[in-house]
């Protein structure tokens, strides 16, 4: 099985209709859907070496393919980054101690070492801050990973039965815990109505009904963009090929197939359009993304992360970082213009990054200002790379 680290944003669920989106937001707002806190940590897959009864871990698919990493290999992987090497080494020791204090038979039921089950964890450290300044070191196990469908629920239930409370390890410096229920606000009927009206406006501007899916909304907008920009392409077959290529819809053509039969001028026009596809899709999707962001902001307003002690201090630090990146990032492509616009219009007032919830067997996330601050931070590092 291939491990996918990325949890999709809700607006990336192409199969959902606008009508279904409203129901999902309503269920979250009223507490009907279970939501868990999304943390600003580093991902780590965990499994069991049953010969040694020790944890083995992975950071990427290649680590899994190689059979996993023991502590020595993990430290070697981060040998060029002392801070992260210390963090992961210390987290590994905490997991190791947790394993040693757990029933060996239960661990085998959880991780099934004969089939090598991997469960996703998140490493959060107060000494390796990204955007949110956490006050605790924590290894938090998620309900995701690489498990067969039959053993998924049973394995997680067995694991969380032995870590159903915060447990301290590695000289009390690290907490091992299961997912944390998100602290969220109940959104009033009036505010929810306003969010729904904004969602309706996105659909109207996209010229789709509320029965249309996000995917159909995206397709309709892209067709309009192609008609506006590809003024010399009249073949519907050729336009469909370009659409499939940009949206990664089957059958996905090769670029050589798209260019076939085009004049030199048409080739240049198509090439420029395809090279600009990231900005085009960002422009198309941002109105929907912004509605969900505004809903998430109302949901998390004033809330404190489970791993933060001083919420006011944490929020101040987050806003300082936002201000810094707003003034230093030079990139003015659509994605960064949108991030800057959101951060200029909105100050963080919560130390919670976002929420994660399950929908149709998959996990989805909804994020506050953090997403845009992180986008600018990564661009700042890129622009100032020596």
Secondary structure, DSSP 8 states (H G I E B T S, - for coil): -------EEGGG-TT-BHHHHHHHHHHHHTT-S--EEE-S-EEEEEEEETTTTEEEEESSHHHHHTT-B-HHHHHHHTTT-HHHHHHHHHHHHHHHHHHHTS-HHHHHHHH-TTT--EEEEEEE-TTS-SSS--SS-EEEEEEEEE--HHHHHHHHHHHHHHSSS-EEETTTTEEEE---B-------HHHHHHHHHHHHHHHHHTT--TTSBHHHHHHHHHHHHHHHH-TT---HHHHHHHHHHHHT-SS---HHHHHTT--HHHHHHHHHHHHTHHHHHHHHHHHHHHHHHHHHHHHHTT---TT-S-HHHHHHHHHHHHHHHHHH----SHHHHHHHHHHHH-----S--EEEEEETTEEEEEE-THHHHHHHHHHHHHHT--
